[in-house]
Amino acid sequence: MRVHHLNCGTMTPIGGRLVDGRPGLFRHATLVCHCLLLETATGLVLIETGMGTPAVADPERWLGRRFLTLSKPVSRAEETAVSQIRALGLDPADVRDIVLTHLDLDHAGGLVDFPQARVHVYAAELAAYHAGNPRYRRAQLAHGPQWTPYEDAGDDWFGFSAVRELDGVPDVALIPLAGHTTGHAGVAVHTDTGWLLNAGDAYFYHSEIDEPARIPPGLKLFERLVQTVPEQRIENQQRLRELRLTSDVTIFAAHDLTDFERLSRPAHA
């Protein structure tokens, strides 16, 4: 298996170091949409999709005015998952499976670019969408994705409940990490060099699951504003902190620039 780390959507909210922790206050911060592309023996697997090509062509309809105002995404066709797959000399039509942490617009917006793919997601997340939760962008999912939901998380993964047998996707597991959303899950990938865990939005800053924890105040406020189940979010962050201390699992947050820079070169194999 070959693993590529892709940034499928840069966001530049105001706040500088209060948001991304880097020097300078009077500037725009930088956040990413950290996705994984897996080259496997049976085809390509995409972990998260970013915002998708319609976010470039028609951002207000696809992302909404509120998201555009607060997150200030950069409109770059070359950052879409489709474009990056082609740039690697691969065919987007070979993406057979997509595994998502959750259905927020910056994680699932690119599903429309891969209509041939099965979409693996934790069932509680899909149920929240079908129940009409307004946080999800209906336009992004109107094409009718090929959902493959999972309810049973009875397997064990480093002490976490897990779905270890995804249909047709070996070496990938869903790790329920509710808090940000009710059905939020991490996506674990077993590579030749060990386990990678895309923790999605279970936390937002690379040192938030360090001991002691540290997160810029603006990002901490945002994290609280968008959470769904606060108690579970805090509990799962502590469990991730313990996992980092007691294992060799490589954990990363979906929007943290430092994590992305650390892992994007060289690619894991």
Secondary structure, DSSP 8 states (H G I E B T S, - for coil): -EEEEEE---B--B-THHHH-SS-SSSB--B--EEEEEEETTEEEEE---S-THHHHSHHHHH-HHHHHHH-B---GGGSHHHHHHHTT--GGGEEEEE-S---HHHHTTGGG-TTSEEEEEHHHHHHHHTT-TTS-HHHHTT--EEEEE----EEETTEEEB---TT-TTEEEEE-TTSSTT-EEEEEEETTEEEEE-TTS-SSTTTTSSS----HHHHHHHHHT-S-HHHHHHHHHHHHHHHHHS--EEE-TT-HHHHHHHHSS---
